[in-house]
Structure formats: C-alpha cells, structure tokens
Amino acid sequence: MASVEANDSSDEEVGEENWIFYKDRPGWADVTPVEQDDGPHPVVAIAYSDRFKDVFDYFRAVLLNGEKSERAFKLTTDALDFNPGNYTVWHYRRLILQELKKDLWAEVAFSREIIEEHPKNYQVWNHRRILIEWLQDPKHELRFVEIILSRDAKNYHAWQHRQWALKTFQIWDDELLYVESLLEEDIRNNSAWNQRHFVISNTTQYTPEVLRVEVDFAKDAIRTAVHNESPWNYLKGILSQELESDTPMYTYPGIQEFVENLLGREEGLQAPEKSSYLHSFHLDLIESELEEKQWSEDQKGKKHSLLDSASSICTTLANQIDPIRKNYWNYRNRSLRIKCGDGNEQTNNKT
C-alpha cells in the first residue's frame, strides 16, 4: 500500500525502506505507547514484527486517550497497512473522520485501494458501505463492484455490497442486463443466477408472464449445458416457489415434455455421461405429482407406477449416475416410499 503512505504529507513520511518507528518520531514524544497485554503466560505468543508492535502500541495509546487528530488518523492508515481486518482500527478511523470532518470521497478512494488489495476483507467492505450511507450517493458503487467481480466473479462480499446498494438506493434499471452479460460470458456463474433471482424478486416479481420468460431462459441454458447445476437450481426454485400454491410443479405447461426430450437425448449414453441434475429434476416432478392430491381407489395403479418410477430413478442415481451421494439417494427412495406409499411401503425398500 505504498500509494496510501504517499498520501501522508507529514514531515515524518518515509518509504518502507526508511521506516522511522513512532517511538523515534519527535511528533509523538508526548505519547506513552501501550503494549499488548496477553497475560503472564500466553498460550500461543504471536511473533509480531517490531514495526507492527510499534504501530499498535501507539494506536492503543491513542485509543485509550480518545485522541482524534490528524496524526491519529495517519496512524490508523499505518495500522491498517499491517492489519486491514482489524475492526477496532476501522471503527476508530470512522470516529476521527467524523470528528475532523474529513473528505469522505477521499476516504471512499482509500477504501477502494484496500479492497483492490484485499477484496475478501469484510471490514473494508463494511467501511465503504458506511461511507456511502453517510454520503447518500452510490454513483460509483455498481461500476466499482463490476471491476472487482471481473477479477473474481464469485466474491461474496462484492455481491453483498452490490445487492445492498441496489436495494437501498433503488438503482435497478440496468441490473438485469448486467446479469445477462455475465451469464453470456459464463453460463455456469452461480452468483449471476442468484443475482437474477434477486433482481426479479425485488422489481417485477414473478408474474405469470415473467415466470414464463424465466422458465424459457433457464430451459435454454440447460439445453446448452445440461450438466450445469445452476440453471437447474434456478428452474426448480422458481417453479417450486413462484407458482400458485394450488399449482404443482409437474403441471407447468411444457415442463414434462422438456424433461422427456432431454431424457431422450441421453439415450445410449453411459451412466457417467448422463446428467444427475436432469434425473434429479425428473424425480422432483414425479414427487410433486405424488404429493398433489388424495389418490382414489381407481387411481392406485397410476400412483404405484409413479412411485416405482421414482424408486427406479433413485436407484439409478445411487448406483450409476451419482454414486458419490449414494446414501442420499437411498434415503430419498425410502422417504418417498414412506411418505407416498400406502403404509406397507415402509418395508418395501431396504436399500
């Protein structure tokens, strides 16, 4: 973080190679450093460097005295250079910012420097969020997060910050286009799929027309990459959560045919080449039909046929397609028999 140190116009400003300890700086002669107290017998003593101990001994002194000055502010910069995840330093820095009425946009720029060097540091993201709340101006936030995500598309802290900015300041206009650009770049970007659901849930919501569009969007993505878990999760999520409570998933127009076509496309493939997500979704459709209604006596044949199909899918998944989760699929098989059987099903499957 040499660029941060370069912003210090103090006479005591030095490069890293010419570091002057705070204990040797004339401007700090009036301060008595406070050493870290780990007790008389620390279990695991950390071997801090001399520079680290020097900076934090003086920071503890400043904190204890409640000093909110320009030199204390510059001291927090050095402390964060050593440990950018220290909550107390960030908190005290904010108190100084307010006390001295510092330029908050300069501090936003400082937070960017830290984030670019430590993009998965929660404390600096939290600091930036508080700054934007104080400023009530998110004009840089979406573009800034895009830059961070371009380096790591699954950075949880960046996504969390973006969602906060979108929802707090209601700046949704181009967000779905941004998400679509991410998915065009990488259809397997699970974070982008999650963001798509977040945006729609907070804007148009899943009206019947929107749901139709989103189901088609997910189906197209699945046809492109049937082994990609993300669009399968999205499709199942919106069908199971967004349909009316009296509309079971298996009745959604075209969904059965979609699955049957994909299953037909898999004919002739060896088990490892088949999509576990396709067969799992097929199982979910059958389960939704089994749970939909009370079965009359003359429908028992169909019910048993569906239950046998579900059991067959579980067995195939457990033994051939997805054996790493064999215990789960066997459990699912037993649970279906117990839940959807006629009482005597509990002993039918002891796999």
NORCORLIN-V319442 format. One line per field, one symbol per residue. ss: DSSP state (h for helix, s for strand, l for the rest). psi: psi as a letter, one per 30 degrees, with the letter a starting at -180 (. if undefined). burial: 1 if it has 9 or more other C-alpha atoms within 8 Angstrom, else 0. Layout:
ss=???
psi=???
burial=???
This chain:
ss=lhhhhhlllllllllhhhlllhhhlhhhlllllllllllllllllllllhhhhhhhhhhhhhhhhllllhhhhhhhhhhhhhllllhhhhhhhhhhhhhhlllhhhhhhhhhhhhhhllllhhhhhhhhhhhhhhlllllhhhhhhhhhhhllllhhhhhhhhhhhhhhlllllhhhhhhhhhhhllllhhhhhhhhhhhhhlllllhhhhhhhhhhhhhhhhhllllhhhhhhhhhhhhhhllllllhhhlllhhhhhhhhhhhlllllhhhllhhhhhhhhhhhhhhhllllllhhhhhhhhhhhhhhhhhhhhhhhhhlhhhhhhhhhhhhhhhhhhlllhhhhllll
psi=hefeeffjglfgkllefhkkkefgkefgffkjkjlkjglfikejkkikleeeeeefeeeeeeeefgkileeeeeeeeeefeeifgjeeeeeeeeeeeeefhljfeeeeeeeeeeefeifgjeeeeeeeeeeeeefhjgffeeeeeeeefffjfgjeeeeeeeeeeeeeghifegeeeeeeeeeeejfgjeeeeeeeeeeeffcflileeeeeeeeeeeeeeeeeifgjeefeeeeeeeefeflkfgjleffkkfeeeeeeeeeeffkfkleffljfeeeeeeeeeeeeeefelkkleffeeeeeeeeeeeeeeeeeeefeehffheeeeeeeeeeeeeefagegffgfjg.
burial=000110000000110000001100100110001000000000000000000111111111111000010001111111110001110011011011100100010011011011100010101110111011000001001100100110001110111011001110000100010010011000001011111110111000010001100010011011000101111101111111011000011101001101100110000000000111111111101111110000000001001101100110111111111110010011011101110110001100100
